[in-house]
Amino acid sequence: MSVDSAGMAARLGIKPGMVVQELGWDEDADEDLRDAIIELSGGEMVDEDTDEVADVVLLWWREDDGDLFDALTDAITSLGEDGVVWLLVPKSGRPGHVEPGDVTEVAPTAGLQQTSSVSAAKDWSGIRLVSPKTARSRR
C-alpha cells in the first residue's frame, strides 16, 4: 500500500474499527485505495448482504451502471445515523465518467446532501454524501 493511499483512506474519514460497506466493485476499482481502507479500518469491507450497520458506504459508480437514484437509495439502507456515503466516480475523461450535475440532481431525491469532493485515487473522484441534519433529527 502506498503512503498516498493510506492518506486517501484517512481523508475519506476511515478510522480503526469502522464498518465499511462496499457496493459497485468491479475490476476497474482502485485496489490501492481498497487495501488502504481495509488496513486503516482494521477489517474487511462488508457487501450488500451484511446485517451490520455501516459507518461508511463506498459506492463505485460509472455512467452505465444503471439508475443512480436506486443505487443511492440502496447505499443508505444499512448506513448508520451519522454515516457517510462516498460516491466514487471515474474522473473526467475516464471511461464511465459521471457528470457532477447528475449527482447534484439525484442526491437530494435519494435523501442525501453533497458536502465535498476529493480526488479519491488516480482515476476516481470521491463525492461525500450525508443525510441532511434535519432528516437525522426526525428519526
N, C-alpha and C positions, 0 to 999 in steps of 0.2 A: 504494500500500500504506500502511495506517495504521501509526502507531508502535505501537499496541496489537497489531496482527497480527504485527509484527516481534518484539515481546516475547513473544508467544504461541509463535511458532516456536522462539524460544530456550528458552522454558520446556519445550517438548517435547524439548529436548536436541538440536535440529538444529544442526549445525556445518558450516562450509565443507568441501566435499569428501565429505560423507556421501552414500551411495546411499540414496535414499528410495523405497520401493515403495508405490504407492497402489492399494488394492483397494476395490471397492464404490462408486466415484464415481457420483454421479447429479446431476441438476440442482439438488438441494437442498443439495449440498455447499457449504461456505463458501469462496468464491473468494478472499477476502482472506487467509485462512489458507493456502490452497494457494499463492497468489502469494508470501507471506512465506516459506514453506518452500522454494520454488524459488529465491528470491533469496538466502536465507541459506545453503542448501546449495551454491549455485553451479551447479546443473544441473537439468535436467528430471527429474521423478519417473518412475520406470520402472513398467511394468504387470506383470500376472501372467505375461506371456510372456518375461520377462527371464531371462538366464543369469547376471546379476550377483548377487553376494551383497549383500543389503540390510543396512544398519546400522539402519534404522528401517522398519517397515511401518505405514502409515496404513490402517486398515480402517474405512471409513464403514459403519455398520450400523444398520438400522432393524428394528423389531419384525417386520415382514412380509417380511424379506429371505430367509427360509428357515431353515436349520439353523446356529445359531451355532457348534456344535462343528465342523462341516465347514469353516466359514469360518475359524475359528481354526487348524485343522489346515493348511488351505491357506496361511494367512498365515505360518506358521513354516517352510514349505518352503524358501524362499530366504533366510531370516533368518540373519545371521552369528552366531557363537558368543556374542558379548556384545550381540547386537541386542535391540531393544525393539519390541514391538507396541503401537501406540496405537489402541485401540478407540474410535472416535468415534461416539457415540450421541446422538440428539436429547435435549435437556434435558426434564425433567419438564414435562408439559403440552403438549409439542410433538407433532405427528403422528409416529408411529413410535417414540415413547419406549420404551426397553428398561428393564425393571425391574433395578436393581442386583443383586438376588438371582439373576437369570438368569445374569448374568456370573459371579458368585461360585460358582455351582453348576457351570457348564460349563468355566471356565478350567482348573482342575486336571486335569480329564479330558482336556483337549487338551494337557496338559503345560506349562501356563503358570501363573504366580503373579501375582496382582494386587498392585501395590506402592503405587499412589497414584491419585488422581483430580484432574482440574483442569477449570476452565471453559475449554474449548478455543476457543470462538467464541461469538457471540451466541446461537445456537440449539443448540450442540453441547457435550457434555461429553466429556472425554478420560479413558480408563481405561488406565493404564500396566500392561502385562503383560510379564513376562520369564520365561525358563526358570529354574526353581529352580536354585540353585548346585549342589546335589547331582547334578542331571541333567547339568549342564555339565561337571562334573569326571569323569563316567563316560565321556564321548565319546572 
